Amino acid sequence: MTIDFGSSVRSRLGIEWEIACVDRRSGELAPAAPELLAKLGPAESFPHVTGELLTNTVEIVSAPHHRTRDAVDDLTRLVERVSGFAEPMGVDLLSSGTHPFSQWFQQRVTPDNPRYDTLIDRTRWWGRQMMIWGVHVHVAVEDRRKVFPIIDGLLSYLPHFQALSASSPFWAGETTGYASNRALMFQQLPTAGLPPQFTDWGQYESLVADLKHVGVIAELNELRWDIRPSPKWGTIEVRTFDGIPTAHEIGAIAALTQCLVEHFSRELDAGREVPKMQPWFVRENKWRAARYGMDAIIIQNAAGDERLVTKDLDRLLPALAPIADALDCAGELEHVHDIIRHGASYQRQLRVAAASGGSLKAVVSSLVRELHDGRPG
């Protein structure tokens, strides 16, 4: 089969932000999305708000932009609009990889959506466990021949993405011991997790043809890989990130993603090969970052050299500075240092719980406050 890759403007980006609705008094997840979406009206163009798998979730989607800050501005404006309708309903908004204490079996699947019905019918218990939230960053690539070499390059930085965004230390009222419990939960779905490492576009087309032939997928978007091509939009979509609580952090992580894609694109333009790692190193890195977060010692390259992820970011960020200047996202990229200094969300959540005698309701309140303020508390 042939899969066309849409025409797109190089390195332009778009961001999707999954937001959870919670009851203001109890802090429990609230099935408020259908009512909110009805008040907002249909999503006819970008930017917009749409529904997701569960009725406790809305997804905020930016328009495509050249500058990271413009995409983040879209998100901020839409969150303010959604909050305006949520306020009189007694509903607050937050974003994290998981909710600290709500129970998965009490959540409702969005009705009258054949795609969601099929997913739940096929995956049953594991599908119903998907009480999780994430952020997706699309970055445009102008030539599909670049797509899989760039994805291979990005896989070496998957643990950096995972650690910086990790925000799911709790699950159903328990402290998991993981920085990102979401990362390991999500990959239980049959088409989720790490992508195969393809040598060319034709291999990808063959895989999709095979999976459609045997009924694993009906549509391309049912391949829920951590990093995947998005042929409709002409982008690479990085889906590694946990739900990110603040616009400030989204800007930082989106700028890092945009700069890395542009960096690898320039390497290919110069005739250089993008370095990649063995799949077993990539898998180990994902686990280390999900388990240890900002304290993960990650594998850096095919030779097996290792370094603390924050130390590797200290090396990486100055190297990307000229690209950030060219993309006009230097300020946002600099904010990655803020996450390193002040802690990723999972660290902040654990600190709040410890300071509140273990209260997970206090953690929910802190997440609500952070999203409202747009910056880590």
Backbone hydrogen bonds, N-H to C=O, Kabsch-Sander energy under -0.5 kcal/mol:
donor,donor_aa,acceptor,acceptor_aa,energy
4,D,2,T,-0.6
6,G,4,D,-0.6
6,G,231,P,-3.3
10,R,8,S,-0.6
11,S,140,A,-2.5
12,R,9,V,-2.1
13,L,65,H,-3.3
14,G,138,H,-1.8
16,E,136,H,-2.8
17,W,60,I,-3.0
18,E,16,E,-0.5
18,E,134,G,-2.0
19,I,58,V,-3.2
20,A,94,L,-3.2
21,C,56,N,-2.8
22,V,92,D,-2.7
23,D,28,E,-3.3
24,R,90,G,-2.6
27,G,23,D,-2.4
30,A,21,C,-2.8
32,A,30,A,-2.1
33,A,55,T,-2.5
36,L,32,A,-2.4
37,L,33,A,-3.0
38,A,34,P,-1.9
39,K,35,E,-1.9
40,L,36,L,-2.1
41,G,37,L,-1.8
44,E,42,P,-1.2
48,H,61,V,-2.0
50,T,59,E,-2.4
52,E,57,T,-0.7
55,T,108,R,-2.5
57,T,54,L,-1.6
58,V,19,I,-2.3
59,E,50,T,-3.0
60,I,17,W,-3.0
60,I,58,V,-0.5
61,V,48,H,-2.9
61,V,59,E,-0.5
62,S,15,I,-2.7
65,H,13,L,-2.8
70,D,67,R,-0.5
71,A,67,R,-1.4
72,V,68,T,-2.4
73,D,69,R,-2.3
74,D,70,D,-1.8
75,L,71,A,-1.9
76,T,72,V,-2.6
77,R,73,D,-2.5
78,L,74,D,-2.2
79,V,75,L,-2.6
80,E,76,T,-2.1
81,R,77,R,-1.8
82,V,78,L,-2.8
83,S,79,V,-2.8
84,G,80,E,-1.7
85,F,81,R,-1.2
85,F,82,V,-0.6
86,A,82,V,-2.4
87,E,83,S,-2.6
89,M,86,A,-1.0
90,G,87,E,-1.8
91,V,86,A,-2.1
92,D,22,V,-2.9
94,L,20,A,-1.9
97,G,167,S,-0.5
98,T,167,S,-0.8
99,H,131,M,-0.6
106,Q,103,Q,-1.3
107,Q,104,W,-1.6
110,T,53,L,-3.2
117,D,113,N,-2.6
118,T,114,P,-2.5
119,L,115,R,-2.0
120,I,116,Y,-2.6
121,D,117,D,-2.4
122,R,118,T,-2.1
123,T,119,L,-2.7
124,R,120,I,-2.3
126,W,123,T,-1.4
127,G,123,T,-0.7
128,R,124,R,-2.5
129,Q,125,W,-0.9
130,M,127,G,-1.4
131,M,129,Q,-3.0
132,I,130,M,-1.6
133,W,97,G,-1.8
135,V,241,F,-1.2
136,H,16,E,-2.2
137,V,238,V,-2.3
138,H,14,G,-2.9
138,H,136,H,-0.5
139,V,236,I,-2.4
140,A,12,R,-3.0
141,V,234,G,-2.1
146,K,143,D,-2.1
147,V,144,R,-0.9
148,F,144,R,-0.5
150,I,146,K,-2.3
151,I,147,V,-2.4
152,D,148,F,-2.5
153,G,149,P,-1.9
154,L,150,I,-2.7
155,L,151,I,-2.0
156,S,152,D,-0.7
156,S,153,G,-1.0
157,Y,154,L,-1.7
158,L,155,L,-0.9
161,F,157,Y,-2.2
162,Q,158,L,-2.8
163,A,159,P,-2.6
164,L,160,H,-2.4
165,S,161,F,-1.8
166,A,162,Q,-1.1
168,S,179,A,-1.8
171,W,174,E,-2.3
172,A,99,H,-0.7
173,G,100,P,-2.2
174,E,171,W,-1.8
176,T,169,P,-2.8
176,T,174,E,-0.6
177,G,169,P,-0.5
179,A,290,A,-1.4
180,S,290,A,-2.6
181,N,168,S,-2.1
184,L,180,S,-0.7
185,M,181,N,-1.9
186,F,182,R,-3.0
187,Q,183,A,-1.1
188,Q,185,M,-1.7
189,L,186,F,-1.7
192,A,189,L,-1.7
193,G,224,R,-0.8
198,F,196,P,-0.9
203,Q,200,D,-0.6
204,Y,200,D,-1.1
205,E,201,W,-2.3
206,S,202,G,-2.2
207,L,203,Q,-2.3
208,V,204,Y,-2.5
209,A,205,E,-2.3
210,D,206,S,-2.5
211,L,207,L,-2.7
212,K,208,V,-2.4
213,H,209,A,-2.3
214,V,210,D,-1.9
215,G,212,K,-1.0
216,V,211,L,-2.2
217,I,211,L,-1.1
222,E,219,E,-1.7
223,L,220,L,-2.3
224,R,191,T,-1.2
224,R,222,E,-1.0
225,W,223,L,-0.5
226,D,193,G,-2.7
228,R,237,E,-2.2
230,S,235,T,-2.8
233,W,230,S,-1.1
234,G,230,S,-1.3
235,T,230,S,-1.6
236,I,139,V,-2.6
237,E,228,R,-3.1
238,V,137,V,-2.9
238,V,236,I,-0.6
239,R,226,D,-3.6
239,R,237,E,-0.7
241,F,135,V,-0.5
243,G,133,W,-1.6
248,H,374,G,-2.0
250,I,246,T,-2.0
251,G,247,A,-2.5
252,A,248,H,-1.6
253,I,249,E,-2.6
254,A,250,I,-2.8
255,A,251,G,-2.1
256,L,252,A,-2.0
257,T,253,I,-2.0
258,Q,254,A,-2.8
259,C,255,A,-2.6
260,L,256,L,-2.1
261,V,257,T,-2.3
262,E,258,Q,-2.2
263,H,259,C,-2.6
264,F,260,L,-2.5
265,S,261,V,-2.2
266,R,262,E,-2.3
267,E,263,H,-2.0
268,L,264,F,-2.1
269,D,265,S,-2.2
270,A,266,R,-1.8
271,G,268,L,-1.6
272,R,267,E,-2.5
281,F,278,Q,-1.0
282,V,278,Q,-2.2
283,R,279,P,-2.4
284,E,280,W,-1.8
285,N,281,F,-2.6
286,K,282,V,-2.0
287,W,283,R,-2.0
288,R,284,E,-2.7
289,A,285,N,-2.5
290,A,286,K,-2.3
291,R,287,W,-2.6
292,Y,288,R,-3.2
293,G,289,A,-1.7
295,D,292,Y,-2.1
296,A,293,G,-1.9
298,I,296,A,-0.7
298,I,307,R,-2.6
300,Q,305,D,-3.6
301,N,305,D,-0.6
304,G,301,N,-1.8
307,R,298,I,-2.0
309,V,296,A,-2.8
310,T,294,M,-0.6
311,K,308,L,-0.5
312,D,308,L,-2.1
313,L,309,V,-1.9
314,D,310,T,-1.7
315,R,311,K,-1.2
316,L,312,D,-2.4
317,L,313,L,-2.7
319,A,315,R,-0.9
320,L,316,L,-1.6
321,A,317,L,-0.7
321,A,318,P,-0.7
324,A,320,L,-2.5
325,D,321,A,-2.3
326,A,322,P,-1.9
327,L,323,I,-2.2
328,D,324,A,-0.6
328,D,325,D,-0.8
329,C,324,A,-2.7
330,A,324,A,-0.6
333,L,329,C,-2.6
334,E,330,A,-2.1
335,H,331,G,-0.9
335,H,332,E,-0.7
336,V,333,L,-1.8
337,H,334,E,-1.5
338,D,335,H,-0.5
339,I,335,H,-1.3
340,I,336,V,-1.9
341,R,337,H,-2.7
342,H,338,D,-3.0
343,G,339,I,-1.9
346,Y,166,A,-2.4
347,Q,344,A,-0.6
348,R,344,A,-1.9
349,Q,345,S,-3.0
350,L,346,Y,-2.1
351,R,347,Q,-2.0
352,V,348,R,-2.5
353,A,349,Q,-2.5
354,A,350,L,-2.3
355,A,351,R,-2.3
356,S,352,V,-1.0
356,S,353,A,-0.6
357,G,354,A,-1.0
358,G,353,A,-3.4
359,S,353,A,-0.5
359,S,356,S,-0.9
363,V,359,S,-0.7
364,V,360,L,-2.0
365,S,361,K,-2.3
366,S,362,A,-2.0
367,L,363,V,-2.2
368,V,364,V,-2.5
369,R,365,S,-2.3
370,E,366,S,-2.4
371,L,367,L,-2.3
372,H,368,V,-2.1
373,D,369,R,-2.6
374,G,370,E,-2.1
375,R,370,E,-0.5
